[in-house]
Amino acid sequence: MPVLEKVKSVYLVWHKIHVILPQINRYTLGNRIDKLFIEIIENIATASFLAKEEKVPYVRLSIRKLDTLKILLMILWEIKSIENNKYISLSIPLEEIGRMLGGWHNQLIKQNSPAKAGEK
């Protein structure tokens, strides 16, 4: 699943950054961001194995957690706990993941719409 692979690869980049964060941020924002990454991975993995009609809540939850993750990363960057290049190396692929999740969500909504069900 491409979106799962993408999240995993961004998490590996994050993991290297997390261990070098200033201690005060590593155990607060850093740990929360780490937990969000793991939750997003879990939700995407779960959704990938469910029936089409059961996937939507997990994809929505992944989108919501991704948005929170991006905000927390922005805060880390604004307080200068991560360098510009590290922030960019995370934020650009996270934007792409957001587009992928949004497309997946829209596709699921179309597939599960009552009009589509009536056509069958």
N, C-alpha and C positions, 0 to 999 in steps of 0.2 A: 504494500500500500504506500504510494508516494508521499502522502502527507505524514504518515507515521515515520517514514525514513527521514523526512525533512526535519521533523521535530526532534528526532533522536540525534541527528547531526548537529543541530543548534544546541541541544542540551550538552553535548560533548564539548562544544566551545564554551558554554556557560560554566561547566564544571571546572575548567582550567582557570576561569576568571574568579569563580567563587572562592577558591582556596587562597587566592592572593588579595582578596578584599581586606580593607582595614578591619580589624577585629570588631570594632563597634558596629559596623554594618554587616559583617559576615554572619553574625548570630541574630540579627534582626531582619532587615530587608533581604539579605542574602539567603537566609534559610527559608523565608517565605517564598521568594522567587523560585528556589530549588523545589520546594513542595508543589508550587503551581506547575512547574514543568512536569513533574512526575504525575500529577493528577491529570494533566492534559494528555500525556502519553497513555495513561490507564484508560481514560475515556475514549480516546480514538481507537485503542486496541479493542476495547469492549464493543464499541459501535461496529467495528469491522466484522465481528462475528455474529451480529444479531440480524434478525429478519428486517427487511426494509422499513416496515412500519414501526419498529422498535428503536431504530437508530437515531431519530430526530432529537430526542431529549439529550442524548449523549453528545451529539454534535453541537447542539446549542450550548450545553454546559462547557464544552471545550472552547467555544468562541468567547463565552463570558470570562472564563479563566485566562484565556490568551489576552483579552483586553486588559484585565487586571495586571497580568504579568508585564505587559508593555508599559503601563503606567508606573509600576514599581521600578522597572529598569530606568525609565526616564528620570524618576526621582533620584536614583543612585547616580546617574550621570549629572543631574543638576547640582547635586551636593558634592560633585567632583570626587566621588569614590571610584568611578571607573573612567578611564581615558576615552577620548573621542573615538579613536579607532576601534576599541573594544566594544563600545556602545553601538557603533555602526555595524560591526561584524555580527551583532545580535539582532539589531532592530530591522535591518533589511530582510534577512530571511524570515523573521517573525511576521513582517508585513505580507510576505509571500504566503506563509502558512495561513494567515488570516484570509487571504483571497481564496486559497484552496478550500478551507473550511466553509467559507461563505458559498462557494460554488457547490460543494457537496450538500450543504443544507438546502440550497435552492433546488437542486436536483431531487433530493428526497421529498421535498414539499410537492413538487410537480408530480412525482411518481405516486405519491400517496393522496393526491387531491381527489375529491369526490367525482369530478368530471372524468378523470382518468379511470377511476374504478368503474364508472358507468359504461365506458367503452368496451370493457372486457366481456 
